Amino acid sequence: MSDTRRPLWSHRCTWTDLLVPVALDAGRGGLGISDGWPDRWTATWKYAGDEITGPVRHLGQVPVASRGPMRGFTWRREQRHRPGLESLVSTRRLHGFESLEEDQLLVALDFAGDLVEVLSQPLRIRFRTAEKWRSHTPDFFAVTRAGTWLIDVRPRDLIEPEDLESFAAAEEVALVCGWHYAVAAEWRPHVRSTLSAFYGKRRPTRDVLGVQPDLLAQAEAGVTFGELAAEQMYWPVARAQLLHLLWHRRLGLDLAQPLTDRSRVVLAGGVS
């Protein structure tokens, strides 16, 4: 577990510090990972609309830019999940999600992931267990400035033993390719509410009253959110501008704690 006292945007921190980890040992025990398994297990991805299959060992050599989603998605009234499109500041594009949980992941990656690119339904893995061959399609492939991630999304209370086996297989594949792997099953307390507070200020905004330079200058002293806003003549405007600067990573704070007027705000690099 990471040190929750350090700022969200310290160089040692990643977006996975916002997640409660999922133990995969129970699923790994049933995998057929004897010598040579990366040549026996296969991965299938899409290129120019065609499906291409090859050994897992070669998967890391496939250029990310050439891949497409393994499948599209549609919504029917009887479905429990709610697919949609999320506009990400990091990529400046719309990205598809198939549930509210996947939508939350995209927002977290956009805010805290140092995201470069993200692809849903990136590949299908065919892996061997002690009993049979199985297939699994991870939910997202994310390229960040801190590394590449293969990601599955599943609420913790819906994870079954077979899911743990699939997740463990995906983690083994990620390791062979030099990627990271994570299961987004549960967020730390306050993460959802804090992201929701920032979310509405993610889009471009005009600084008509010119408060942003002063806010950035005062943040060098490491003051609190409430103190920064109170120093401005138009403090309601200053609070809105602070949320905008936080979303765009020009300011930082410790997201492991709830956002209040006592939250310490620091300078941090980010997108403009």
NUKOLSE-286505 format. One record per residue: z, x, y of N, C-alpha, C, CB in turn; residue in three letters. Coordinates in steps of 0.1 Angstrom, whole numbers, padded with zeros to 4 digits, always signed. Glycine has a CB too. Example, Ala and Ser with C-alpha at 12.3 -4.5 7.8 and 13.67 -1.06 7.14 Angstrom:
2
+0078+0132-0057+0078+0123-0045+0078+0132-0033+0090+0113-0045ALA +0071+0128-0022+0071+0137-0011+0079+0129+0000+0057+0141-0006SER 
// end
This chain:
272
+0000+0008-0012+0000+0000+0000+0000+0009+0012+0012-0010+0000MET -0008+0005+0022-0009+0014+0034+0003+0012+0043-0022+0010+0042SER +0005+0021+0053+0015+0020+0062+0012+0010+0073+0018+0034+0069ASP +0019-0001+0073+0016-0013+0082+0019-0010+0096+0023-0025+0077THR +0025+0002+0099+0029+0005+0113+0017+0011+0120+0041+0014+0113ARG +0007+0016+0113-0003+0023+0120-0013+0013+0126-0010+0033+0111ARG -0021+0016+0137-0030+0007+0143-0041+0004+0133-0036+0012+0156PRO -0047-0008+0135-0058-0012+0126-0070-0002+0126-0063-0026+0130LEU -0073+0004+0138-0084+0012+0139-0081+0027+0138-0091+0009+0152TRP -0070+0031+0132-0068+0045+0129-0079+0050+0120-0054+0048+0124SER -0082+0063+0120-0093+0068+0111-0090+0066+0097-0096+0082+0115HIS -0078+0064+0093-0074+0064+0079-0074+0049+0073-0060+0070+0077ARG -0076+0040+0082-0075+0026+0078-0088+0019+0075-0068+0018+0090CYS -0089+0011+0065-0101+0004+0062-0098-0011+0061-0107+0008+0048THR -0109-0019+0060-0107-0034+0060-0099-0038+0048-0120-0041+0060TRP -0099-0031+0037-0091-0035+0025-0076-0034+0028-0095-0026+0014THR -0072-0027+0038-0057-0028+0042-0053-0042+0045-0054-0018+0053ASP -0062-0051+0048-0059-0064+0051-0057-0073+0039-0070-0070+0060LEU -0061-0068+0027-0060-0076+0015-0048-0073+0007-0073-0073+0007LEU -0043-0082-0001-0033-0080-0011-0041-0076-0024-0024-0093-0014VAL -0038-0064-0029-0046-0058-0040-0045-0067-0053-0041-0044-0043PRO -0056-0066-0061-0056-0073-0074-0056-0063-0085-0069-0083-0075VAL -0047-0063-0094-0046-0054-0105-0057-0057-0116-0032-0053-0111ALA -0065-0047-0120-0076-0050-0129-0073-0043-0143-0089-0044-0123LEU -0062-0038-0145-0059-0031-0158-0061-0040-0170-0045-0025-0158ASP -0057-0053-0168-0058-0062-0180-0072-0064-0183-0051-0075-0176ALA -0081-0064-0174-0095-0067-0176-0102-0054-0182-0102-0072-0164GLY -0098-0043-0177-0104-0030-0181-0102-0027-0196-0099-0018-0173ARG -0091-0031-0202-0088-0028-0216-0098-0034-0225-0075-0034-0219GLY -0106-0044-0222-0115-0050-0231-0129-0045-0229-0115-0065-0230GLY -0132-0036-0220-0145-0031-0218-0150-0021-0228-0146-0025-0204LEU -0163-0021-0231-0168-0011-0240-0173+0001-0232-0180-0016-0248GLY -0164+0010-0228-0168+0022-0220-0166+0035-0227-0159+0022-0207ILE -0172+0035-0239-0172+0048-0247-0183+0057-0241-0175+0045-0262SER -0183+0069-0246-0193+0079-0240-0207+0073-0239-0193+0092-0249ASP -0213+0075-0228-0227+0071-0226-0229+0057-0221-0234+0073-0238GLY -0218+0050-0218-0219+0036-0214-0228+0034-0201-0205+0030-0211TRP -0228+0043-0191-0237+0041-0180-0252+0040-0183-0235+0052-0169PRO -0255+0046-0195-0269+0045-0199-0272+0032-0207-0273+0057-0208ASP -0261+0026-0213-0263+0014-0221-0262+0002-0212-0252+0013-0232ARG -0252+0002-0203-0251-0009-0194-0263-0009-0184-0237-0009-0186TRP -0267-0021-0180-0278-0022-0171-0275-0029-0158-0290-0028-0178THR -0283-0027-0148-0282-0035-0135-0296-0040-0132-0276-0025-0124ALA -0296-0052-0126-0308-0058-0122-0307-0061-0107-0312-0071-0130THR -0318-0058-0099-0318-0061-0085-0332-0066-0082-0314-0049-0077TRP -0333-0071-0070-0346-0077-0065-0352-0068-0055-0344-0091-0060LYS -0365-0066-0057-0373-0058-0047-0386-0065-0045-0375-0043-0052TYR -0389-0069-0032-0401-0076-0029-0403-0089-0037-0413-0067-0031ALA -0392-0095-0041-0392-0108-0048-0392-0106-0063-0404-0115-0045GLY -0394-0094-0068-0394-0091-0083-0381-0085-0087-0406-0081-0086ASP -0377-0089-0100-0365-0083-0105-0368-0070-0113-0359-0094-0115GLU -0360-0060-0110-0361-0047-0116-0348-0044-0123-0365-0036-0105ILE -0349-0039-0136-0337-0036-0144-0338-0021-0148-0337-0045-0156THR -0326-0015-0147-0325-0001-0151-0311+0002-0155-0330+0008-0140GLY -0308+0014-0161-0295+0018-0164-0286+0019-0152-0295+0032-0172PRO -0273+0016-0154-0263+0017-0143-0263+0031-0137-0250+0013-0149VAL -0265+0041-0145-0264+0055-0141-0274+0057-0129-0268+0064-0152ARG -0285+0050-0128-0295+0052-0118-0294+0043-0106-0309+0051-0124HIS -0284+0034-0107-0283+0023-0097-0280+0029-0083-0272+0013-0100LEU -0272+0039-0082-0268+0044-0069-0280+0051-0061-0258+0054-0071GLY -0291+0053-0068-0303+0060-0062-0312+0050-0056-0310+0068-0072GLN -0310+0037-0058-0319+0026-0053-0316+0024-0038-0317+0013-0061VAL -0325+0026-0029-0323+0024-0014-0318+0010-0011-0335+0027-0007PRO -0307+0009-0003-0301-0004+0000-0311-0013+0007-0289-0002+0009VAL -0319-0007+0016-0329-0014+0025-0339-0022+0016-0335-0005+0035ALA -0341-0017+0004-0352-0023-0004-0347-0036-0012-0358-0013-0013SER -0335-0039-0012-0329-0049-0020-0329-0063-0013-0315-0045-0025ARG -0330-0073-0022-0328-0087-0017-0318-0094-0025-0342-0094-0017GLY -0313-0105-0021-0303-0113-0029-0309-0117-0042-0299-0126-0021PRO -0300-0117-0053-0305-0121-0066-0309-0135-0067-0294-0118-0076MET -0303-0144-0058-0307-0158-0058-0304-0164-0045-0300-0165-0070ARG -0311-0174-0041-0307-0182-0030-0296-0192-0033-0319-0189-0023GLY -0292-0201-0024-0283-0211-0027-0286-0224-0019-0268-0206-0024PHE -0282-0235-0025-0283-0248-0019-0270-0255-0020-0295-0256-0026THR -0269-0266-0012-0257-0273-0012-0259-0288-0017-0250-0274+0002TRP -0251-0292-0026-0251-0306-0030-0238-0313-0027-0255-0307-0045ARG -0238-0326-0025-0226-0333-0021-0215-0331-0031-0229-0347-0019ARG -0218-0330-0044-0207-0329-0054-0201-0315-0055-0212-0334-0067GLU -0207-0305-0049-0202-0292-0050-0189-0291-0042-0212-0282-0045GLN -0180-0283-0048-0167-0280-0041-0168-0270-0030-0157-0276-0052ARG -0177-0260-0032-0178-0250-0021-0187-0254-0010-0183-0237-0028HIS -0186-0248+0001-0194-0251+0013-0202-0239+0018-0184-0256+0024ARG -0214-0238+0014-0222-0226+0018-0226-0228+0033-0235-0225+0009PRO -0230-0217+0039-0235-0217+0052-0239-0203+0057-0224-0222+0061GLY -0241-0201+0070-0245-0189+0075-0235-0184+0086-0259-0191+0082LEU -0232-0171+0086-0223-0165+0095-0231-0155+0104-0211-0159+0088GLU -0229-0156+0117-0236-0147+0126-0226-0135+0128-0239-0154+0140SER -0230-0123+0124-0222-0111+0125-0226-0103+0137-0223-0103+0113LEU -0216-0099+0145-0218-0090+0157-0223-0076+0152-0205-0088+0165VAL -0218-0071+0141-0221-0058+0136-0235-0056+0132-0212-0055+0124SER -0241-0066+0126-0255-0065+0121-0265-0072+0130-0256-0070+0107THR -0259-0081+0139-0267-0089+0148-0277-0098+0140-0275-0080+0158ARG -0272-0103+0128-0280-0112+0120-0271-0123+0114-0288-0104+0109ARG -0278-0133+0109-0271-0143+0101-0270-0139+0086-0278-0157+0102LEU -0259-0141+0080-0257-0138+0066-0251-0150+0058-0247-0126+0064HIS -0256-0152+0046-0252-0164+0039-0239-0162+0032-0263-0167+0028GLY -0231-0173+0031-0219-0174+0023-0219-0187+0015-0206-0173+0032PHE -0212-0187+0003-0212-0198-0005-0198-0206-0006-0215-0194-0019GLU -0188-0201+0002-0175-0207+0002-0168-0203+0015-0167-0204-0011SER -0158-0211+0018-0150-0207+0029-0143-0193+0028-0139-0218+0032LEU -0140-0190+0015-0134-0177+0013-0144-0165+0015-0129-0176-0002GLU -0157-0168+0012-0167-0158+0015-0169-0157+0030-0180-0161+0007GLU -0169-0168+0036-0170-0168+0051-0159-0160+0057-0170-0182+0056ASP -0147-0161+0052-0136-0154+0058-0138-0139+0056-0123-0158+0051GLN -0143-0135+0044-0146-0121+0041-0156-0115+0051-0151-0119+0027LEU -0167-0123+0054-0177-0118+0063-0171-0116+0077-0189-0128+0064LEU -0162-0125+0082-0156-0124+0095-0147-0111+0095-0147-0137+0098VAL -0139-0109+0084-0131-0097+0083-0139-0084+0084-0122-0098+0071ALA -0150-0084+0076-0158-0072+0076-0164-0070+0090-0170-0074+0066LEU -0168-0081+0097-0174-0079+0110-0164-0074+0120-0180-0093+0115ASP -0152-0078+0118-0141-0075+0128-0135-0061+0125-0130-0085+0128PHE -0132-0058+0112-0124-0046+0109-0131-0037+0099-0111-0051+0103ALA -0143-0040+0095-0150-0032+0084-0158-0021+0088-0158-0041+0076GLY -0161-0019+0102-0170-0009+0106-0183-0011+0099-0164+0005+0104ASP -0188-0023+0099-0199-0027+0091-0213-0023+0096-0199-0043+0089LEU -0221-0019+0087-0235-0015+0091-0245-0026+0085-0239-0001+0086VAL -0243-0029+0072-0252-0039+0066-0244-0046+0055-0264-0032+0060GLU -0248-0058+0052-0241-0065+0041-0252-0074+0034-0230-0074+0046VAL -0251-0075+0020-0261-0082+0012-0253-0091+0003-0271-0073+0005LEU -0256-0104+0002-0250-0113-0008-0257-0113-0021-0249-0127-0002SER -0250-0115-0032-0256-0116-0045-0265-0103-0047-0264-0129-0047GLN -0259-0091-0046-0268-0079-0045-0274-0075-0058-0260-0068-0040PRO -0268-0078-0070-0273-0073-0082-0266-0080-0094-0271-0057-0084LEU -0272-0079-0106-0265-0085-0118-0263-0073-0127-0275-0096-0124ARG -0250-0073-0132-0246-0062-0141-0246-0068-0156-0232-0057-0138ILE -0251-0061-0165-0250-0065-0179-0241-0054-0186-0264-0066-0186ARG -0230-0059-0190-0220-0049-0195-0215-0053-0209-0208-0048-0185PHE -0209-0044-0216-0204-0046-0230-0189-0047-0230-0209-0035-0239ARG -0184-0057-0237-0170-0058-0240-0168-0054-0255-0164-0072-0237THR -0156-0055-0259-0153-0052-0273-0159-0062-0282-0138-0051-0276ALA -0163-0074-0277-0168-0085-0286-0183-0088-0283-0160-0097-0283GLU -0188-0086-0271-0201-0091-0268-0206-0085-0255-0202-0107-0268LYS -0219-0088-0253-0225-0084-0240-0223-0096-0230-0241-0081-0242TRP -0220-0092-0218-0218-0102-0207-0225-0098-0195-0203-0104-0205ARG -0227-0108-0185-0233-0105-0173-0224-0109-0161-0247-0113-0171SER -0225-0102-0150-0217-0105-0138-0225-0102-0126-0204-0098-0138HIS -0225-0111-0116-0232-0109-0103-0221-0108-0092-0242-0120-0100THR -0218-0096-0087-0208-0095-0076-0213-0103-0064-0206-0080-0072PRO -0204-0106-0055-0207-0115-0044-0213-0108-0032-0194-0122-0039ASP -0209-0095-0029-0214-0088-0017-0215-0073-0020-0205-0091-0005PHE -0225-0067-0013-0226-0053-0012-0226-0050+0003-0240-0048-0018PHE -0216-0042+0007-0214-0039+0021-0215-0024+0024-0200-0044+0026ALA -0224-0020+0033-0225-0006+0038-0217-0005+0051-0240-0002+0040VAL -0206+0003+0051-0198+0005+0063-0199+0020+0067-0184+0001+0060THR -0194+0023+0078-0194+0037+0083-0183+0045+0076-0191+0038+0098ARG -0174+0038+0068-0164+0044+0061-0167+0045+0046-0150+0037+0063ALA -0179+0040+0042-0182+0041+0028-0189+0028+0024-0170+0043+0019GLY -0194+0027+0011-0201+0016+0006-0193+0008-0004-0214+0020-0001THR -0193-0005-0003-0184-0014-0011-0192-0024-0019-0174-0021-0002TRP -0188-0026-0031-0192-0037-0040-0180-0046-0040-0196-0033-0054LEU -0182-0059-0037-0171-0069-0034-0173-0082-0042-0170-0071-0019ILE -0162-0086-0048-0161-0099-0054-0151-0108-0046-0157-0099-0069ASP -0154-0121-0045-0145-0130-0038-0140-0141-0047-0152-0136-0025VAL -0127-0142-0049-0122-0153-0057-0107-0155-0054-0123-0149-0072ARG -0104-0167-0049-0090-0170-0046-0081-0166-0058-0088-0185-0043PRO -0069-0160-0055-0061-0155-0066-0057-0165-0077-0048-0149-0060ARG -0055-0178-0072-0051-0188-0082-0062-0193-0091-0044-0199-0075ASP -0074-0189-0088-0086-0193-0096-0091-0181-0105-0097-0197-0087LEU -0084-0170-0105-0089-0158-0113-0084-0160-0127-0083-0145-0107ILE -0094-0160-0137-0091-0162-0151-0092-0148-0158-0101-0172-0157GLU -0087-0147-0170-0088-0134-0177-0103-0129-0178-0083-0135-0191PRO -0112-0138-0180-0126-0133-0181-0131-0128-0167-0135-0145-0185GLU -0126-0133-0156-0129-0128-0143-0124-0114-0141-0123-0137-0132ASP -0112-0111-0146-0106-0098-0145-0115-0088-0152-0092-0098-0150LEU -0120-0092-0164-0129-0084-0171-0142-0081-0164-0133-0090-0185GLU -0148-0091-0157-0160-0089-0149-0157-0080-0137-0165-0103-0144SER -0146-0082-0131-0142-0074-0119-0140-0060-0123-0130-0080-0112PHE -0134-0057-0135-0132-0044-0139-0145-0037-0142-0122-0044-0152ALA -0154-0044-0148-0168-0039-0151-0175-0035-0138-0176-0049-0159ALA -0174-0044-0128-0180-0041-0115-0174-0029-0109-0178-0053-0105ALA -0161-0027-0110-0154-0015-0105-0159-0002-0112-0139-0016-0106GLU -0161-0003-0125-0166+0009-0132-0180+0012-0127-0166+0006-0147GLU -0188+0002-0125-0202+0005-0120-0201+0011-0106-0210-0008-0120VAL -0193+0006-0098-0192+0011-0084-0188+0026-0084-0181+0003-0076ALA -0178+0029-0093-0174+0043-0094-0185+0052-0098-0162+0044-0104LEU -0193+0048-0108-0204+0056-0112-0214+0059-0101-0212+0049-0124VAL -0216+0049-0092-0226+0050-0081-0220+0056-0069-0230+0036-0078CYS -0207+0060-0069-0201+0066-0058-0197+0056-0047-0210+0076-0052GLY -0195+0043-0051-0191+0033-0042-0176+0030-0043-0200+0020-0044TRP -0171+0021-0034-0158+0016-0035-0160+0001-0041-0151+0016-0022HIS -0148-0004-0046-0149-0018-0051-0136-0025-0047-0150-0018-0066TYR -0137-0038-0044-0126-0046-0040-0128-0060-0044-0123-0045-0025ALA -0117-0067-0046-0117-0082-0049-0109-0088-0037-0110-0085-0063VAL -0116-0097-0030-0110-0104-0019-0104-0117-0025-0120-0107-0007ALA -0091-0116-0028-0085-0127-0035-0074-0133-0026-0079-0123-0048ALA -0068-0125-0017-0056-0129-0009-0055-0120+0003-0043-0130-0017GLU -0054-0126+0015-0052-0118+0027-0037-0116+0030-0060-0124+0038TRP -0034-0106+0036-0020-0104+0041-0016-0115+0050-0019-0090+0048ARG -0003-0117+0052+0001-0128+0061-0004-0125+0075+0017-0128+0061PRO -0008-0136+0082-0012-0135+0096-0026-0131+0098-0003-0126+0104HIS -0033-0126+0088-0047-0121+0090-0056-0132+0094-0052-0114+0077VAL -0055-0143+0087-0064-0155+0089-0062-0160+0103-0062-0166+0079ARG -0049-0162+0107-0046-0168+0120-0050-0159+0132-0031-0171+0121SER -0048-0146+0130-0052-0136+0140-0067-0135+0142-0046-0122+0137THR -0074-0135+0130-0089-0135+0131-0094-0147+0138-0095-0133+0117LEU -0088-0158+0135-0092-0171+0141-0091-0170+0157-0085-0183+0136SER -0080-0164+0161-0077-0163+0175-0088-0154+0182-0064-0156+0178ALA -0093-0144+0175-0104-0135+0181-0118-0141+0180-0103-0122+0174PHE -0120-0150+0170-0133-0154+0165-0141-0160+0177-0132-0163+0154TYR -0135-0168+0185-0142-0175+0195-0147-0166+0206-0134-0186+0201GLY -0141-0154+0207-0145-0144+0218-0154-0133+0213-0132-0138+0224LYS -0161-0135+0201-0169-0125+0196-0182-0124+0203-0171-0127+0181ARG -0187-0135+0209-0200-0135+0215-0200-0128+0228-0205-0149+0216ARG -0212-0124+0233-0213-0117+0246-0206-0126+0257-0227-0114+0250PRO -0199-0120+0266-0193-0127+0277-0194-0119+0290-0178-0130+0274THR -0195-0126+0301-0196-0120+0314-0182-0117+0320-0204-0129+0324ARG -0180-0106+0325-0168-0102+0332-0169-0104+0347-0164-0087+0328ASP -0170-0116+0351-0173-0120+0365-0163-0114+0375-0174-0135+0367VAL -0150-0114+0371-0139-0110+0380-0137-0095+0378-0127-0117+0377LEU -0144-0088+0369-0142-0074+0368-0129-0069+0363-0145-0067+0381GLY -0123-0076+0353-0110-0073+0348-0110-0063+0336-0102-0085+0344VAL -0122-0062+0330-0122-0053+0318-0119-0039+0321-0136-0054+0311GLN -0125-0032+0331-0121-0018+0333-0106-0016+0335-0129-0013+0346PRO -0099-0025+0342-0085-0023+0345-0077-0025+0331-0080-0033+0355ASP -0082-0035+0323-0075-0037+0310-0076-0024+0302-0081-0049+0303LEU -0088-0018+0301-0091-0006+0293-0083+0006+0299-0105-0003+0293LEU -0082+0007+0312-0074+0018+0318-0059+0016+0315-0076+0018+0333ALA -0054+0004+0316-0040+0002+0313-0036+0004+0298-0035-0011+0318GLN -0046+0001+0290-0043+0002+0275-0041+0016+0271-0055-0004+0267ALA -0045+0026+0279-0042+0040+0275-0027+0043+0274-0049+0049+0286GLU -0019+0035+0281-0005+0037+0281+0002+0031+0269+0002+0032+0293ALA -0006+0023+0261-0001+0017+0249+0009+0006+0251+0006+0027+0240GLY +0005-0003+0261+0014-0014+0264+0011-0026+0255+0012-0018+0279VAL +0018-0037+0257+0017-0049+0249+0006-0058+0254+0030-0056+0247THR +0002-0067+0245-0008-0078+0249-0003-0085+0261-0011-0087+0237PHE +0009-0090+0261+0014-0098+0272+0015-0090+0285+0028-0103+0268GLY +0019-0078+0284+0020-0069+0296+0007-0067+0302+0027-0056+0293GLU -0003-0064+0294-0017-0062+0299-0022-0074+0307-0026-0059+0288LEU -0020-0086+0301-0025-0098+0308-0017-0101+0320-0024-0110+0298ALA -0004-0099+0320+0005-0103+0332+0002-0094+0344+0019-0101+0328ALA -0004-0082+0342-0007-0073+0353-0019-0077+0361-0009-0059+0348GLU -0026-0087+0355-0039-0091+0362-0036-0104+0371-0049-0094+0352GLN -0043-0104+0382-0041-0116+0391-0045-0129+0384-0049-0114+0404MET -0056-0128+0377-0061-0140+0370-0058-0138+0355-0077-0142+0372TYR -0045-0140+0352-0040-0137+0338-0047-0145+0327-0026-0138+0338TRP -0050-0159+0330-0056-0166+0319-0070-0160+0315-0058-0181+0323PRO -0077-0155+0325-0090-0149+0323-0088-0135+0316-0098-0146+0336VAL -0077-0128+0320-0075-0115+0314-0072-0117+0299-0063-0109+0321ALA -0065-0128+0295-0062-0130+0281-0074-0132+0273-0052-0142+0279ARG -0084-0140+0278-0096-0142+0272-0104-0129+0270-0105-0153+0279ALA -0104-0121+0281-0112-0108+0280-0105-0099+0271-0112-0102+0294GLN -0092-0099+0270-0085-0091+0260-0089-0094+0246-0070-0092+0261LEU -0090-0107+0242-0095-0111+0229-0109-0106+0226-0094-0126+0227LEU -0118-0107+0237-0131-0102+0235-0131-0087+0233-0139-0105+0248HIS -0124-0079+0240-0123-0065+0238-0117-0061+0225-0115-0058+0249LEU -0108-0069+0220-0102-0066+0207-0113-0069+0196-0090-0075+0204LEU -0120-0080+0197-0130-0083+0187-0141-0072+0186-0137-0097+0190TRP -0145-0067+0198-0155-0057+0198-0150-0043+0197-0163-0058+0211HIS -0138-0041+0192-0132-0029+0188-0131-0018+0200-0140-0023+0177ARG -0131-0023+0212-0129-0014+0223-0114-0013+0225-0136-0020+0236ARG -0106-0022+0220-0092-0021+0220-0088-0024+0205-0085-0032+0229LEU -0076-0019+0202-0071-0021+0188-0057-0025+0188-0073-0008+0180GLY -0053-0030+0176-0039-0034+0174-0036-0033+0159-0035-0047+0180LEU -0024-0035+0155-0020-0035+0140-0022-0049+0135-0006-0030+0138ASP -0033-0052+0128-0035-0065+0123-0026-0069+0111-0050-0066+0118LEU -0018-0060+0106-0009-0064+0096+0003-0072+0101-0003-0051+0089ALA +0004-0072+0115+0014-0080+0121+0008-0092+0129+0023-0071+0131GLN +0015-0103+0131+0009-0114+0138+0006-0111+0153+0019-0126+0138PRO -0004-0117+0158-0008-0114+0172+0002-0122+0181-0023-0118+0175LEU +0009-0116+0189+0018-0122+0199+0017-0114+0212+0033-0123+0194THR +0024-0119+0222+0025-0111+0235+0032-0098+0233+0032-0119+0246ASP +0039-0096+0222+0046-0083+0220+0038-0073+0212+0059-0086+0213ARG +0026-0078+0208+0017-0069+0200+0012-0057+0209+0005-0076+0194SER +0014-0045+0203+0010-0033+0211-0005-0031+0210+0018-0020+0205ARG -0011-0029+0221-0026-0027+0222-0029-0013+0225-0032-0037+0232VAL -0039-0007+0218-0043+0007+0221-0058+0008+0223-0038+0016+0209VAL -0063+0018+0229-0077+0021+0230-0083+0024+0216-0080+0032+0240LEU -0095+0019+0214-0102+0022+0201-0117+0021+0203-0097+0012+0190ALA -0124+0030+0196-0139+0030+0197-0144+0017+0190-0145+0042+0190GLY -0156+0013+0194-0162+0001+0188-0175-0002+0194-0153-0011+0189GLY -0181-0013+0190-0194-0017+0196-0192-0023+0210-0201-0027+0187VAL -0202-0022+0218-0201-0028+0232-0204-0042+0232-0209-0020+0241SER 
// end
